[in-house]
Amino acid sequence: MPNTVILALGNPLRGDDGVGAAVLEQLGRSALPKTVALLDGGTVGLALVLLLNPYQHAIIIDAAAMGEPPGTWRRFSLAEVCLQAHDMALRGTLHYAGLAEALLLGEALNMLPPQITIFGIQPAVTTWEIGLSNAVQAAVPSVCTAILELLNYGENTCH
């Protein structure tokens, strides 16, 4: 049974909000071991806690409004994202506040994996359209590589 989950969040019908699914798709082409599960969570909300609970390590990929140029990505810890839940200025930004609130709930219920890493990618477009902007599409391979390196599978590449 897998002990690590790579979970994509977002809606591919909303432009760059589908970046998590795009990263997941490219990771699916890598030779990942059977201990790693790939899961598209869509816009799951607070039920995120139930998706993460069975795993020891969760890697979450989502579009995140960070005020950076489109395609910029950052790696966040659980503590960094949970701190965002208390910042009222971030309420309503894509899934960021919802993700933070779900993680706070999971923490309060003691239902989270021991290790959680979040990759946030700055979107350019989140209107109703299919497909990623060029800047966000260009970031997908480097996010994949960072995830593989985190898993110590750096010999795999994501293109």
C-alpha positions in Angstrom: 0.0 0.0 0.0 1.3 3.5 -0.8 2.5 5.5 2.2 3.0 8.8 0.2 0.3 10.6 -1.7 0.9 13.4 -4.3 -2.4 15.3 -4.3 -3.4 17.8 -6.9 -6.0 20.5 -6.0 -7.8 22.8 -8.4 -10.2 23.0 -11.3 -8.7 22.5 -14.8 -11.7 24.4 -16.2 -10.5 27.6 -14.6 -7.2 28.1 -16.5 -4.2 28.0 -14.3 -6.2 26.7 -11.4 -5.6 23.3 -13.2 -1.8 23.4 -12.6 -2.0 20.7 -10.0 -3.6 18.3 -12.4 -1.0 19.2 -15.0 1.9 18.4 -12.6 0.2 15.2 -11.6 -0.2 14.1 -15.2 3.5 14.7 -15.8 4.5 12.9 -12.6 2.4 9.9 -13.8 4.8 9.5 -16.7 7.7 9.1 -14.2 8.8 5.7 -12.8 7.4 6.2 -9.3 7.5 3.3 -6.9 4.3 1.6 -5.7 4.7 3.4 -2.4 3.6 6.7 -4.0 0.0 7.3 -5.0 -1.1 10.0 -7.3 -4.5 11.6 -6.6 -6.5 14.4 -8.2 -8.5 16.0 -5.4 -10.2 18.6 -7.5 -11.8 21.2 -5.3 -12.4 18.9 -2.4 -12.6 21.4 0.5 -12.6 20.2 4.1 -12.9 16.6 3.0 -9.2 17.0 2.2 -8.5 15.7 5.7 -10.1 12.3 4.9 -8.0 12.0 1.7 -4.7 12.6 3.5 -5.4 10.6 6.7 -4.2 7.1 5.5 -0.7 8.4 4.4 2.6 9.1 6.2 3.7 11.8 3.7 1.5 14.1 1.6 2.7 16.4 -1.1 0.0 18.9 -2.2 0.1 20.9 -5.4 -2.2 23.9 -5.9 -2.4 27.3 -7.6 -1.7 29.9 -5.0 -2.1 33.7 -5.2 1.2 34.9 -3.8 1.5 38.2 -5.5 4.4 36.9 -7.7 4.9 36.7 -11.4 2.8 34.0 -13.1 4.6 30.6 -13.0 6.6 31.4 -9.8 6.3 28.5 -7.4 7.2 28.0 -3.8 7.5 25.1 -1.4 5.6 25.5 1.9 5.5 23.6 5.1 2.4 22.8 7.0 3.1 25.5 9.6 3.5 28.2 6.9 0.2 27.3 5.3 -1.7 27.0 8.6 -0.4 30.5 9.5 -2.1 31.8 6.3 -5.5 30.6 7.6 -5.3 33.4 10.2 -4.6 36.1 7.7 -7.9 37.6 6.7 -6.3 39.3 3.7 -5.8 35.8 2.1 -9.5 34.7 2.4 -10.9 34.0 -0.9 -7.7 33.5 -2.8 -8.1 30.3 -4.9 -7.9 27.3 -2.6 -5.2 28.8 -0.4 -7.4 29.8 2.6 -9.6 26.6 2.1 -6.5 24.5 2.1 -5.1 26.2 5.2 -8.5 25.8 7.0 -8.7 22.1 6.0 -5.2 21.5 7.3 -6.0 23.3 10.5 -9.0 21.1 11.0 -6.9 18.0 10.3 -4.4 19.1 12.8 -7.0 19.8 15.4 -8.5 16.3 14.8 -5.0 14.7 14.8 -5.7 13.2 11.3 -2.9 14.6 9.2 0.1 12.7 7.9 3.3 13.3 9.9 4.9 14.9 6.9 3.2 17.4 4.6 4.7 19.6 1.9 2.8 22.0 -0.3 3.8 23.4 -3.7 2.0 26.6 -4.6 2.2 27.9 -8.2 1.3 31.5 -9.0 -1.5 31.6 -11.6 -1.9 34.2 -14.4 -5.5 33.3 -15.4 -8.2 31.7 -13.3 -11.3 32.5 -15.4 -13.5 29.9 -17.1 -11.1 28.5 -19.7 -9.3 25.3 -20.4 -5.6 25.1 -20.5 -2.7 26.7 -18.7 -1.1 30.0 -19.5 2.4 29.8 -21.1 4.1 31.0 -17.9 2.4 28.4 -15.7 2.9 25.6 -18.2 6.6 26.4 -18.3 6.8 26.0 -14.5 5.3 22.4 -14.5 8.6 20.6 -15.3 10.5 22.3 -12.5 7.8 21.6 -10.0 7.8 18.0 -11.0 11.6 17.8 -10.7 11.4 19.4 -7.2 8.8 16.8 -6.1 10.9 14.0 -7.4 14.0 15.4 -5.6 11.9 15.7 -2.4 11.1 12.0 -2.8 14.7 11.2 -3.5 13.9 10.1 -7.0 16.0 12.8 -8.6 17.1 10.4 -11.4 13.6 10.6 -12.9 12.8 13.7 -15.0 9.5 15.3 -15.7 9.1 16.8 -19.2 
